[in-house]
Amino acid sequence: MVWPPYEELLSRHGETEGVTLDINADRYRESFEAYSEIGATANDGLHRLALSEADRTVRDRFVDDLEALGLDVRVDEVGNVFGRRDGTDPDAEPVLIGSHLDSQPYGGRFDGQLGVLTALETMRTLVDSDVDHRRPIEIVNWTNEEGSRFKPALMGSGTFVGEFDVEETLAATDADGTTVEEALEEIGYRGTEPCEPREGIHAYLELHVEQGPKLEERDRSIGIVEGIFGMAWLEATIRGESDHAGPSPMHARQDALVAATDVVSGVRRLSNRLANDVVTTVGEFEVSPGSINVIPDKVEFTIDVRSYDDDVVAELVDRVDAELDAACAREGTTYELEELWRIPHTEFAESVREAVLKSAQARDASHVEMVGGAGHDASYLNDITDAGMMFVPSVDGKTHNEAEFTEWDDAIAGARVFADTTRRLAR
Amino acid sequence: MVWPPYEELLSRHGETEGVTLDINADRYRESFEAYSEIGATANDGLHRLALSEADRTVRDRFVDDLEALGLDVRVDEVGNVFGRRDGTDPDAEPVLIGSHLDSQPYGGRFDGQLGVLTALETMRTLVDSDVDHRRPIEIVNWTNEEGSRFKPALMGSGTFVGEFDVEETLAATDADGTTVEEALEEIGYRGTEPCEPREGIHAYLELHVEQGPKLEERDRSIGIVEGIFGMAWLEATIRGESDHAGPSPMHARQDALVAATDVVSGVRRLSNRLANDVVTTVGEFEVSPGSINVIPDKVEFTIDVRSYDDDVVAELVDRVDAELDAACAREGTTYELEELWRIPHTEFAESVREAVLKSAQARDASHVEMVGGAGHDASYLNDITDAGMMFVPSVDGKTHNEAEFTEWDDAIAGARVFADTTRRLAR
């Protein structure tokens, strides 16, 4: 779809009164520093895998903070944690705000956590200021957004919207064979509330770090997220013949690694082809038997292709297959290609995008419309309600590592617009 | 050096009488089948890592077989096992024959074992036939030729010739931290005889499977080994930046895997450059962090380059460095390159090569002179005595895997020439 220009949006909803909310910037930062100590790494990062002991500790802290605000706290079957503040209209549909508290292995402090704590600061400000809102507002911490310990990623939100079956989610295992159900029971977060597509949520709003360099490059504090890239995850296996690296002449070899490296080069060349937003990555890459003087006979690797255009993603999958075919024909190897996951692009709700835009304008916060490249819980929420997202800048675009950083001025600007937008949506 | 033509060798040593020895082909094969059961895999391969329980069992069997022949059995400090039959001249220097009984992980039955059992069949035939020889003949099983469990490879022979220090050899550890000394004591093969460069060995002879396709391609039963390739083992580390596969635009990436795959392609292009015998292999290849949606920030990999010309090997090392430099300049990554090992080419003794050639001609066995691509214990023995090798064909050139195979007709032809050559050397 084509979005209407800013001017048209402004003319539709001119009012800006009664929707600002003055957050406490010091309290916001103190909470961030305190939460960041739970699962902290030596290099100022965060190692807080889903349903680990560190995750238990941070969840306990989160629940304590929600109860201290007098919120009604509930935990569902897959460990999603909700805290509700009633509105003035008992029949109104609630606004849901939040993100996730789990981290990547040796990841950063901002990914997910900043969104949850921005929602928490919004809740605190509402309670402190004794501000009324017509709609109930619920804060949420989604279970296992990252997918590092248990697959798939976006587990809590995906189950909540019905994309994943509850029983399958609970049966998912980590590398040690521990199930999600066992891990939830171990940390005390196997809740009783059913995890199912809930009727009647008015809107969902999530703040997240951009995880890319675009806001920094354009010197803006806030990204109003139009949507999220579609993507496909593929797994390729190339099989050749293992043999001794010395006496095996080159003409007789079927070297799985040589074929696979041809494919990696081909996949890199696919980036910025077909559309200018295409990104391609080979992330996992396992070589067998992995001995210094043995020709590799097997390489298993993953290919991640993304674009905002779902047709382009489909064409990329075909072209990856063609690269494998060509490389294996050259080297005399064989291959299999499996599609692990494909998710269409997300277009967030115009109503939420409008609300963020109006709030940013009212605050004179520098902002830009943009598309996100990473998957987020908000994408799944968009299936059952009007969902939207705001990004704040990532220094050097870095994420999923300990160097992840967002300037506090940007975080605070983002939190102000987030609080205002929440109040705007809850009118 | 340039070898004299066959005709000249023949004219130098025309005699063929009194040197043939009729092995028992059935007994030879039965022993091979029986030894192959020790450490057998489900796919007719062999998993008999150095100093493992399977290695203990096969060594016990070997020692029993030597003692049954009335040989004087000795075990040295690093577990090399010798069995000696005296000659008629008590002052003559001995002829040493043998190979190794350890295998690659899930390797084949022929690599090493066939050479030991060919030497054993030679010994049995000498004893059975009550044949005298002027020189003593010693059979040997070298400890840890493969280098799979403990590094370096060629451990027993390398220590025997003084290339490795006895204390360092005993202190080498496997992946679990067990030392060679502990493993030797565990299996009862920490012998008392000093392991040191022994004075006065007349010659060393080893039969081995070719591990390449050249004999099969030329339809010959026996390879008379002129020498062994020189080689270098290198280890490269490329460092980039990890980041999220979605929101990180291509222009901002420093992808260690993309750079490393460029190098693998470059290394492949180096094969058959500079000299037509050049072979190049990347065998180990480890990618970090190895997550489907994270750009790799580190790749560690090994490069194996070989040629019969040591100057070519030196130039190859420089060119690998140049490939790394170019690939990292393209991708914005950095690298380190370490040389793990370099071994010059081996030229085996003309005397042994002559003896093999004469024996092959006397038996009308099809043969060809050739250079070996793999390292062998014989290369180290060549440092202290006149050493030489014979190859028998490997079907499809396969080795270091369970499919390794040699036709029995070829093995028997090889064993006959080996026995004759041993007797010839021991006159």
HADDOCK unambig.tbl for C-alpha pairs under 7 A between the chains (distance, minus, plus):
assign (segid A and resid 211 and name CA) (segid B and resid 244 and name CA) 6.94 0.50 0.50
assign (segid A and resid 211 and name CA) (segid B and resid 247 and name CA) 5.88 0.50 0.50
assign (segid A and resid 212 and name CA) (segid B and resid 247 and name CA) 4.70 0.50 0.50
assign (segid A and resid 212 and name CA) (segid B and resid 248 and name CA) 5.01 0.50 0.50
assign (segid A and resid 243 and name CA) (segid B and resid 398 and name CA) 5.86 0.50 0.50
assign (segid A and resid 243 and name CA) (segid B and resid 399 and name CA) 5.61 0.50 0.50
assign (segid A and resid 243 and name CA) (segid B and resid 400 and name CA) 6.08 0.50 0.50
assign (segid A and resid 244 and name CA) (segid B and resid 211 and name CA) 6.93 0.50 0.50
assign (segid A and resid 244 and name CA) (segid B and resid 399 and name CA) 6.10 0.50 0.50
assign (segid A and resid 244 and name CA) (segid B and resid 400 and name CA) 6.22 0.50 0.50
assign (segid A and resid 245 and name CA) (segid B and resid 281 and name CA) 6.00 0.50 0.50
assign (segid A and resid 246 and name CA) (segid B and resid 279 and name CA) 6.88 0.50 0.50
assign (segid A and resid 246 and name CA) (segid B and resid 306 and name CA) 6.93 0.50 0.50
assign (segid A and resid 246 and name CA) (segid B and resid 373 and name CA) 4.30 0.50 0.50
assign (segid A and resid 246 and name CA) (segid B and resid 374 and name CA) 4.84 0.50 0.50
assign (segid A and resid 247 and name CA) (segid B and resid 211 and name CA) 5.91 0.50 0.50
assign (segid A and resid 247 and name CA) (segid B and resid 212 and name CA) 4.73 0.50 0.50
assign (segid A and resid 247 and name CA) (segid B and resid 372 and name CA) 6.38 0.50 0.50
assign (segid A and resid 247 and name CA) (segid B and resid 373 and name CA) 4.12 0.50 0.50
assign (segid A and resid 247 and name CA) (segid B and resid 374 and name CA) 5.83 0.50 0.50
assign (segid A and resid 248 and name CA) (segid B and resid 212 and name CA) 4.99 0.50 0.50
assign (segid A and resid 248 and name CA) (segid B and resid 397 and name CA) 6.92 0.50 0.50
assign (segid A and resid 249 and name CA) (segid B and resid 279 and name CA) 6.76 0.50 0.50
assign (segid A and resid 250 and name CA) (segid B and resid 279 and name CA) 6.43 0.50 0.50
assign (segid A and resid 258 and name CA) (segid B and resid 264 and name CA) 6.75 0.50 0.50
assign (segid A and resid 258 and name CA) (segid B and resid 265 and name CA) 6.73 0.50 0.50
assign (segid A and resid 261 and name CA) (segid B and resid 261 and name CA) 4.90 0.50 0.50
assign (segid A and resid 261 and name CA) (segid B and resid 264 and name CA) 6.91 0.50 0.50
assign (segid A and resid 264 and name CA) (segid B and resid 258 and name CA) 6.75 0.50 0.50
assign (segid A and resid 264 and name CA) (segid B and resid 261 and name CA) 6.91 0.50 0.50
assign (segid A and resid 265 and name CA) (segid B and resid 258 and name CA) 6.74 0.50 0.50
assign (segid A and resid 279 and name CA) (segid B and resid 246 and name CA) 6.87 0.50 0.50
assign (segid A and resid 279 and name CA) (segid B and resid 249 and name CA) 6.76 0.50 0.50
assign (segid A and resid 279 and name CA) (segid B and resid 250 and name CA) 6.44 0.50 0.50
assign (segid A and resid 281 and name CA) (segid B and resid 245 and name CA) 6.00 0.50 0.50
assign (segid A and resid 281 and name CA) (segid B and resid 295 and name CA) 6.60 0.50 0.50
assign (segid A and resid 283 and name CA) (segid B and resid 290 and name CA) 5.49 0.50 0.50
assign (segid A and resid 283 and name CA) (segid B and resid 291 and name CA) 5.23 0.50 0.50
assign (segid A and resid 283 and name CA) (segid B and resid 292 and name CA) 4.51 0.50 0.50
assign (segid A and resid 283 and name CA) (segid B and resid 293 and name CA) 5.97 0.50 0.50
assign (segid A and resid 283 and name CA) (segid B and resid 294 and name CA) 5.62 0.50 0.50
assign (segid A and resid 283 and name CA) (segid B and resid 295 and name CA) 5.70 0.50 0.50
assign (segid A and resid 283 and name CA) (segid B and resid 296 and name CA) 5.94 0.50 0.50
assign (segid A and resid 284 and name CA) (segid B and resid 290 and name CA) 4.26 0.50 0.50
assign (segid A and resid 284 and name CA) (segid B and resid 291 and name CA) 5.18 0.50 0.50
assign (segid A and resid 284 and name CA) (segid B and resid 292 and name CA) 5.25 0.50 0.50
assign (segid A and resid 285 and name CA) (segid B and resid 287 and name CA) 6.19 0.50 0.50
assign (segid A and resid 285 and name CA) (segid B and resid 290 and name CA) 6.51 0.50 0.50
assign (segid A and resid 287 and name CA) (segid B and resid 285 and name CA) 6.20 0.50 0.50
assign (segid A and resid 290 and name CA) (segid B and resid 283 and name CA) 5.49 0.50 0.50
assign (segid A and resid 290 and name CA) (segid B and resid 284 and name CA) 4.25 0.50 0.50
assign (segid A and resid 290 and name CA) (segid B and resid 285 and name CA) 6.52 0.50 0.50
assign (segid A and resid 291 and name CA) (segid B and resid 283 and name CA) 5.25 0.50 0.50
assign (segid A and resid 291 and name CA) (segid B and resid 284 and name CA) 5.18 0.50 0.50
assign (segid A and resid 292 and name CA) (segid B and resid 283 and name CA) 4.52 0.50 0.50
assign (segid A and resid 292 and name CA) (segid B and resid 284 and name CA) 5.25 0.50 0.50
assign (segid A and resid 292 and name CA) (segid B and resid 302 and name CA) 6.04 0.50 0.50
assign (segid A and resid 293 and name CA) (segid B and resid 283 and name CA) 5.98 0.50 0.50
assign (segid A and resid 293 and name CA) (segid B and resid 304 and name CA) 6.72 0.50 0.50
assign (segid A and resid 294 and name CA) (segid B and resid 283 and name CA) 5.62 0.50 0.50
assign (segid A and resid 295 and name CA) (segid B and resid 281 and name CA) 6.59 0.50 0.50
assign (segid A and resid 295 and name CA) (segid B and resid 283 and name CA) 5.69 0.50 0.50
assign (segid A and resid 296 and name CA) (segid B and resid 283 and name CA) 5.94 0.50 0.50
assign (segid A and resid 302 and name CA) (segid B and resid 292 and name CA) 6.04 0.50 0.50
assign (segid A and resid 304 and name CA) (segid B and resid 293 and name CA) 6.72 0.50 0.50
assign (segid A and resid 306 and name CA) (segid B and resid 246 and name CA) 6.91 0.50 0.50
assign (segid A and resid 372 and name CA) (segid B and resid 247 and name CA) 6.39 0.50 0.50
assign (segid A and resid 373 and name CA) (segid B and resid 246 and name CA) 4.31 0.50 0.50
assign (segid A and resid 373 and name CA) (segid B and resid 247 and name CA) 4.13 0.50 0.50
assign (segid A and resid 374 and name CA) (segid B and resid 246 and name CA) 4.81 0.50 0.50
assign (segid A and resid 374 and name CA) (segid B and resid 247 and name CA) 5.81 0.50 0.50
assign (segid A and resid 397 and name CA) (segid B and resid 248 and name CA) 6.91 0.50 0.50
assign (segid A and resid 398 and name CA) (segid B and resid 243 and name CA) 5.89 0.50 0.50
assign (segid A and resid 399 and name CA) (segid B and resid 243 and name CA) 5.58 0.50 0.50
assign (segid A and resid 399 and name CA) (segid B and resid 244 and name CA) 6.08 0.50 0.50
assign (segid A and resid 400 and name CA) (segid B and resid 243 and name CA) 6.00 0.50 0.50
assign (segid A and resid 400 and name CA) (segid B and resid 244 and name CA) 6.17 0.50 0.50
